[in-house]
């Protein structure tokens, strides 16, 4: 294809329909314009599938005089894609194997995700009916995979208005975001760090080390299984005691899964931040984890440049903790809020730009402290956002949201 200067090709019966490299950019621009004219299609399709359908559709124009193609052809193309997407888009239920805790517990819901224990799944309403042989075979194979890998929870996620590949993608991400609600509610020491989808990057359930020096071997072992400290009955108790956090985070996940946002910019920013936090917690290398944690806070506040990053960090401290730039962060330290914010942004910048070695860096801030800080901010943001969304005519803007939160936190003058 490179030798023939072909950018894209598709078999159509005995013919080969091609887009040459000279037309490649134009074809991509046309594909993007078709997607962008329909927010529902932009959300509900895989872009590669749009390109494939477009190439198939354009096959009827081969051999046509370009000057004969006009406005009516464009309208026909738009109509075709509107019809094509309507035929594919549907409400779907996506099943996602998850690693949360090895212990059985009653089912629970977070936003659009219903979590059922592996032992309940085959008896639940989600299990295919007796006549659906292929459905049962697929479900049984998934349950077998879960048992083999100690993934004891199945997330059943409702996704609106998507073709099946995009629905599976959104369902998997929604399951991750729902699990973040647990990570915001349960201490990391209880094994929440490695909670996630079965097919996500989380490492093995246990860690073994072995080293040798002068003929002597040193062997070590530690358990890394998610939620191992959450005993029988504890999960239900935690969900009840942290219900406001679970509900607030779950509402953002509902918006993500359905595409029906109350405040699109703010809720999307929260979901992005939650996912960065999720990735940071499971990260093995401290330097990369710190960069991801700082990124989580940046995307939450929609920072756009380095100077904006520090200003946003100072805004977090002022809004959620009532700290002015020159106030000390705690009574046990001389570090001011401004210095703390500069340290967070500076560490990330040095790591990502190679000033500090990613694999050999001694960070100014502790990872555990930064994790606690990010978790507290993202949890508080979810709780405040749930209240803010129900106020009269809330503005979908991070500045307006922070101003509102700060005003709520300040004591009123009698």
N, C-alpha and C positions, 0 to 999 in steps of 0.2 A: 504493500500500500504506500510506503514511503517512496519507493522507486517510481511509482505511477502518480505520485503527488495526490493521493486520495486521502481525505480527512475522515470520511465515514462511508460505509457501504452496507447494502442490504439486498439479500436475494428476494426477487419477486417472481415466483415461478421459474421460468428459464432465463429471466433477465437479471442483471446485476445493476441496481440503482446506486449511484455513487454521488457523493458531494466532494468535489475537488478542493484541495487545500486553499486555493484562491477564494473559494466561496465559503470556507469553513467559518470565518468570523461572522459573516452575514447570516449563516444558518443558526449559529449560536445566538446572535442578537434576536433573530426571529423567534427562536424557542423561548428566550427569556421574556420577550414582549407578550407572547401568548400566556405565559404563566403569570406575569405581573398584572395583566388586565383582570385576573380573577383571584382575589385573595383566598377563596376556598380552594382553588386548584393549587395555588402556591403552597398552601399548607398541606394539602391532602394528596400530593403526588410525589413520586421520585422523579427528579429532573431527567434522568436517563430514559425513563419510560416516555416522557413527553417528547424527547428527541427521536426516539424510535418510532412513535406514532406519527410525528411530523414527517419524517423521511418516507414513511409508508404513504402518507396522504399526498405528498408532493410528487409521487411517482406518476400521477395522472397528468402532470404538467410537462413531462419529458417530451421533447419535440415541438412544444408550443413556441410560437414567436413571443419573445418577452414583451413586446409592445401590446400584445393582445391580453395580457394579464392586468386587470384593473381592480377597481373598488369592489365590484361584485364578487370577485374571487376572494378578496380579503374577508368580506362579510361571510362568504361560504365557509372559509377556513375557521373563522371564529365560531360559527354555528356548529361546525363539525366537532370542535374541541369542547364546546359547552355540552354537547350531547355525549361525547366520549367520556367526559369526567362524570356526568350524572349517572351513567351506566356503571361506572366503577366505584363511585363513592357510596359508602354504606356505614351503618353503625355496626361495629365489630367488637367481639370480645377476644382479647389477646391473653394468652396464658404464659406466664413468665416464672420459671423455677427460680427460687430465691434461697439464699443462705441468711437466716436471721437468728435462729436458736435451735439447738438440738432437741429441745424439750417440747412436748405436745402442749397445746393451749387451745382454747376456743377460738373460732374464727374472729377476725377483726377487720375493720375497714379504715382506710386512710384515703380521703378523697375518692377518686374513681376506682381505687384498687381494693378488692376483697381478698384478704390473705387467709388461706385454709391450710391446715396441716396436711402433710402427705397422706396420713392414714385416713383422713376424712374425705380427700379429694374424690376417690372412686365411689363414695356413697353420696356425694353432693349433687346438686342440681346441674352442675357444670359437666358431669360425666355424660357422654353421648348415650342416646337410647339404644335399646337392645338391637334394633334393626340396622343401626349404623355401624357396619363392620369395620370400615376403613377409619371412621372417627374413633372408635374404641381402640383399634390397633395403635393409632397415633398417640392417643391419650395414655394407653398402657406403657408404650415405649418411653414416653416422657416421664411417667412416674417411676419406671425402672431406672432411668438415668438419674433421677433425683435421689433415689435410695442408694444407688452405687456411689454417689458423690456427697452423701450426707447433706443434701439440700432439702430440708424438711418442710419448706413452705412454698406454696404455689400462689402467685399473685394473679388474680383474674381481673383484668383491666378493661373497662369500657372505653372505646375510642370512637369518636364521631367523625363522619364525613371524610373518610380516607379510602383509597384503594389499598389492597391487602398488604403490599410490601411496606407502604408508608405507615399503615396502622400498626404493623408489627414493630416498626422502628419507634413510633411514638409510645406504644404500649410498654416497650422495654424501658424507655427513658422515664415514663411516668412511674413505673415500678421503682426505679432508682430514686426518684424524687420523693415518693411515698416513704421509702426507707430512710431518707434524710430526716423526715419527721421523727423517726425513732432515734436517730443519732442526735437530734436536738433535745430529746427528752430523757435519754438514758446516759449515765456517765460512761466515758470511754473505757474506764477500768472494767466495765462489765462486758466487754467484748463487742462493742458496737462498731469499732474501727473497721472490721472486715465484713460487716453486713453488706449485702448487695446481691445482684443477679448472679446466678450460677456461672454464666459465661463471661462475667466481668473479670477485671484484673484484681484479684484479691489474695493470691498465694494459697499455699497448702493449709490444711487445718492444723498441722503441727510443724514445728521447725526442729531439725536436728543439725547439729554442728559437729565437725570432727577436724582436729588439727594434730600435728605431730611435731615434736621437738626433741632432738637427741634420743630418738627411739621410744619416747613416751607419747602415748596418744591421750588426747583430752576430748571426751565426748560430752555433748550437751543436748538437752531436750527441753522444749517449751511448747505449750499448747496455744494455738492461735485460732481455734475454732470460734466462729462468730457466736456471740450471745451465750457462751458456755456458763457464765455466772448467773444467767437469768433462770432461776430454778422454776419448777412446776408451780403455777399459780402466780408467779411474780409478774409475768408479762401483762396479765389482765389487770393487776393492781396498778402497774405503771401507767397503762393506757387510761385508766380511770383518773389517776391523780394528775396526769399531764394533758387532760382532755382539751383545754384551751389551745395549747400548742399544736396538738394533733389536728384539731379542727381548723386552725388558722393556716397551717402549712397545707393541709389537705385541700383547702379551698383554692389555693394557688395551683395545685396539681390538677384539680378539676378543670380550671381554666385552660391549662396546658393541653389536657387530653381531649377536651371538647372543642377547643379553639374559640370558645366564647368567653372572652376576657372582660372583666369589669373595668379594669384599668390596664390596658395592654402594655404600655411602657413599664410601669411599675411591677406588674405581675411577671412579665417576661424577665425583667432584671432580677427579680427574686429567684425565679426558677434557674436562671443561669448561675447565679451566685451559689445556690444550694448545690447544683451539680459540681461546681468547682470545689466546694467544701467536701463533697462526697469523694471526689478524686484525691483531694489532698490527704484525707484521713488514712486512706489505704496506701499512700505512697511510701515506698521503702527508704528513699533518700531524703534526708532532712532538708537539704538545700532546695530541692525541687518541691517538697511539701510546702516550704515557706513561700516560695514563689506562687504556688497555687492558692494558698490561703490569702495572700495579699491580693491576688487576682479576683478571688471570690468577693472581697470587699470592694474592689474597684468596680466590678461589673454591677454589683448591687447599687452603687451610687452613680453608675454611668460616667466614670471619669474618662476623659478623652486625651489627656497628655500628662507628662510627668509633673508639671506644676499643679495641674488639676488633681492629680493623685494625692499629693500631700494636703491640698486644701480639703479634699473629700475626707481624708483620714481625720483631719482636725474637726471636720463637721460631724463625723461619727462620734468623736469623743465629746464634743459640745452638746450634741443632740441627745445621745443615749446615756451619757455619764455626767453631764453638766460641768464639763471641764473647759476652762478657758485655755488658750495656748500656753500661758505661763504657769498654770496650775500644775502641781506635781501629780503624777498618775496615781500614786498611793502614798500613804503616810510613811512607808518604809523605804522610799526611794527619793532621790533628788531629781530624777528624770521628769521633765515637764511634758505636757501633752504635745507640744510642738516638737520636742526632741523625739518622743516616741513615734509620732507620725512620720517624721523624717527618717527614722531608723527603719521602719517597716518598708517604706518606699525605696529607700537606698539599698537595703539588702536585696530586694527583688531586682532592681535595676542592675546591680553589680553581678548578680548570678546570671541573669538573662543576656547580658551584654558581654559576658566573659571576663569581666574585670576580676571576679573571684572564680576560682575553680569550683565547678559544680560538685566534683567528687572529693574535694579536699578543702572544705570551707568550714571555718568556725564562725558560726553566726553570732551577731550581736544580741539577738533576741532568742529566747528559748522556744523550741517548737511547741512544747506542751502549753506554754503560756499563750502563744499565738493561736493555738487551736481553741483554747478556752475562750479567748477574746472573739475569734471569728464565730464560734458557735453561739456565744451570747448575743452578738450583734444580729446575726441572721435570724435567730429565734425571736428576738425583740422586734425585728423588722416585720416578721410574719404576723405577730400579735397586733402590732400597731396598724399594719395594712388592713387587717380584717376589720378593725374599727373604722379606719379612715374611709374605706370603700363604702360604708353605710352612712357617711355624713352627707349633708345636702350639697350636691354639685361638687364633688371632690375633683381637684385638678390633677390630671395624669402627668405629673411633673415631679422629679425628685426634689427640686428645691422647695416647691410648695409642700410636699410631704414632710420633709425634714423640719420646715418651719412649723408645721402643724404639730408634729411630735414634740418639738422643743417647747412649744406653748403649752401643751398638755402637761409636760413634766414640771414646768415652773410653778412654784407656789403662788397662789393668788393673794393679792394685798387686801386685807380686811377693810 
